[in-house]
Amino acid sequence: MARQQAIWQWRTVMQAEYERLYPLPLPDLAAEVMTRTFGPGGPGYDDAAITVAHESLYAGPTARKISELFVPDFDFGWDERGPEDHQLREQIVKLVAEALQVLEHASLVRCQMHHGMDTFDWAATRYGRAMLDQGQILAVLRGR
């Protein structure tokens, strides 16, 4: 019973986060993705650990990994995850992908692919890192 309660709570949190993210203007969503992903404590913060096109061990975060910064995945058993769970995660991944496109068009991040991966990963550019350090991401994205 406690496990089902935990699953229900996770689904509720996931739905609430999707409903919070979906209406955000793209610059705001992109700024949040940039800060969570490439700011202190984020999976893309350590530029020295991210390589270009080498082994996937040194890859930057993927859109899915970034989506888990908003709502971590629940440790489901095979029979506990329903299609609605996959669909909801996919909806958040799509929002993250849109934000990454905005960041890429602003030259704040770059897309890459590593050997053995079947998906793209992301790294901050020097410009992106500088703007992040100066707290200027949202200003850049809004064209100021």
Buried (B, 14 or more C-beta within 10 A) or exposed (E): EEEEEEBEEBBEBBBEBBEEBEEBEBBBBBBBBBBBBBBEEBBBBEBEEBBEEEEBEBBBBBBBBBBBBBBEBBEEEEEEBEEEBEEBBEBBBEBBBBBBBBBBEBEBBBBBBBEEBEEBBBBBBEEBBEBBEEEBBBEBBEEE
